[in-house]
Structures are given as structure tokens and as C-alpha cells.
């Protein structure tokens, strides 16, 4: 059950902004806190052994939409920390690593 609906680009308390990130699921969102450089991506993608990866294929019905969402997340400037739903936080070169990951995705 959804407690509260939020919209893309909506500002939330503590300075977090909603980023609609469909693909893994239709209603998936990420949260960006620009003042602190934090990007919480949930299941939009994961991190494993220091590398970013697509969400599990069998649980991602719209892979092309998921890739588009990752590319959109990679456009966010000033990202210093990425928190994924699966895997360790990315704390080193987060913005550059996300941009490289997005660029590596097939169309």
C-alpha cells in the first residue's frame, strides 16, 4: 500500500528531490540530495565488487526503460555518494563511475 504519492522532481523534507526511475518497476524512484551529493537509487541498478550493474534481468520487465532511467540518473551533477538497494555504497568517483556505466549500456 502506498502511504504517499510523490511526483518526479518533487522536493521532499531534508532537501531530497524525487527522480522517477522506472524500468525495474514502473513506479521506482530515486532520491537526490544535491547539497550533500547523495543519490539513493534503490533497485534502479546495483553495485557489486566495486562495479555498477543492471538490476536482475528476470525481475526487470522493461530493460530498455531501465537503461533510459540509468542514463537520466547519470545526468545528475555533483553526485558524491550512490546508495543502491543491493551492494555497497559507491563513495569513490561516484559521478564519473555512474556516467561511465550509463555510457556502457547498449541502446
MARMARNU-648221 format. One record per residue (C-alpha): residue number from 1; residue in one letter; x, y, z. Coordinates in nm, 3 decimals. Layout:
KEDO    nr   rest      east     north        up
KEDO   NUM      A         X         Y         Z
...
This chain:
KEDO    nr   rest      east     north        up
KEDO     1      X     0.000     0.000     0.000
KEDO     2      X     0.131     0.344    -0.093
KEDO     3      X     0.133     0.585     0.200
KEDO     4      X     0.203     0.898    -0.002
KEDO     5      X     0.225     0.962    -0.376
KEDO     6      X     0.524     1.164    -0.492
KEDO     7      X     0.597     1.315    -0.831
KEDO     8      X     0.908     1.342    -1.042
KEDO     9      X     1.116     1.645    -0.938
KEDO    10      X     0.910     1.692    -0.620
KEDO    11      X     1.111     1.827    -0.326
KEDO    12      X     1.080     1.633    -0.002
KEDO    13      X     1.187     1.717     0.353
KEDO    14      X     1.562     1.737     0.418
KEDO    15      X     1.623     1.859     0.063
KEDO    16      X     1.568     1.532    -0.123
KEDO    17      X     1.431     1.552    -0.476
KEDO    18      X     1.232     1.269    -0.636
KEDO    19      X     1.367     1.127    -0.963
KEDO    20      X     1.122     0.891    -1.135
KEDO    21      X     1.334     0.590    -1.241
KEDO    22      X     1.108     0.327    -1.399
KEDO    23      X     1.230     0.005    -1.556
KEDO    24      X     1.292    -0.241    -1.276
KEDO    25      X     0.939    -0.149    -1.167
KEDO    26      X     0.702     0.110    -1.311
KEDO    27      X     0.685     0.326    -1.000
KEDO    28      X     1.050     0.312    -0.894
KEDO    29      X     1.201     0.639    -0.774
KEDO    30      X     1.546     0.759    -0.680
KEDO    31      X     1.614     1.033    -0.427
KEDO    32      X     1.875     1.302    -0.486
KEDO    33      X     2.007     1.529    -0.212
KEDO    34      X     2.208     1.787    -0.407
KEDO    35      X     2.350     1.974    -0.106
KEDO    36      X     2.522     1.658     0.018
KEDO    37      X     2.578     1.493    -0.319
KEDO    38      X     2.376     1.185    -0.222
KEDO    39      X     2.189     0.975    -0.479
KEDO    40      X     1.974     0.688    -0.347
KEDO    41      X     1.881     0.471    -0.645
KEDO    42      X     1.707     0.176    -0.480
KEDO    43      X     1.682    -0.103    -0.737
KEDO    44      X     1.744     0.113    -1.047
KEDO    45      X     2.087    -0.055    -1.054
KEDO    46      X     2.320    -0.228    -0.811
KEDO    47      X     2.684    -0.238    -0.711
KEDO    48      X     2.896    -0.549    -0.677
KEDO    49      X     3.271    -0.575    -0.623
KEDO    50      X     3.308    -0.205    -0.694
KEDO    51      X     3.119    -0.220    -1.025
KEDO    52      X     2.774    -0.093    -1.115
KEDO    53      X     2.534    -0.335    -1.283
KEDO    54      X     2.183    -0.357    -1.421
KEDO    55      X     1.907    -0.488    -1.197
KEDO    56      X     1.836    -0.862    -1.219
KEDO    57      X     1.708    -0.935    -1.570
KEDO    58      X     1.426    -1.171    -1.473
KEDO    59      X     1.292    -0.909    -1.229
KEDO    60      X     1.322    -0.619    -1.475
KEDO    61      X     1.043    -0.644    -1.733
KEDO    62      X     1.133    -0.323    -1.916
KEDO    63      X     1.509    -0.331    -1.964
KEDO    64      X     1.510    -0.053    -2.224
KEDO    65      X     1.320     0.175    -1.984
KEDO    66      X     1.561     0.079    -1.704
KEDO    67      X     1.859     0.175    -1.922
KEDO    68      X     1.695     0.509    -2.005
KEDO    69      X     1.643     0.572    -1.633
KEDO    70      X     2.008     0.496    -1.560
KEDO    71      X     2.113     0.739    -1.833
KEDO    72      X     1.887     1.003    -1.681
KEDO    73      X     2.035     0.944    -1.334
KEDO    74      X     2.383     0.980    -1.486
KEDO    75      X     2.294     1.335    -1.595
KEDO    76      X     2.266     1.447    -1.232
KEDO    77      X     2.562     1.668    -1.141
KEDO    78      X     2.754     1.673    -0.815
KEDO    79      X     2.693     1.311    -0.711
KEDO    80      X     2.945     1.209    -0.445
KEDO    81      X     2.775     0.902    -0.295
KEDO    82      X     2.545     0.648    -0.460
KEDO    83      X     2.336     0.417    -0.241
KEDO    84      X     2.193     0.113    -0.419
KEDO    85      X     1.931    -0.126    -0.291
KEDO    86      X     2.181    -0.409    -0.346
KEDO    87      X     2.552    -0.374    -0.286
KEDO    88      X     2.786    -0.140    -0.107
KEDO    89      X     2.755     0.238    -0.142
KEDO    90      X     2.971     0.396    -0.411
KEDO    91      X     3.185     0.657    -0.238
KEDO    92      X     3.481     0.698    -0.473
KEDO    93      X     3.439     0.886    -0.803
KEDO    94      X     3.064     0.821    -0.787
KEDO    95      X     2.955     1.068    -1.055
KEDO    96      X     3.221     0.957    -1.305
KEDO    97      X     3.151     0.589    -1.239
KEDO    98      X     2.778     0.637    -1.293
KEDO    99      X     2.841     0.829    -1.616
KEDO   100      X     3.076     0.556    -1.743
KEDO   101      X     2.825     0.286    -1.650
KEDO   102      X     2.543     0.467    -1.831
KEDO   103      X     2.761     0.518    -2.139
KEDO   104      X     2.844     0.146    -2.146
KEDO   105      X     2.480     0.037    -2.169
KEDO   106      X     2.357    -0.090    -2.502
KEDO   107      X     2.080     0.110    -2.666
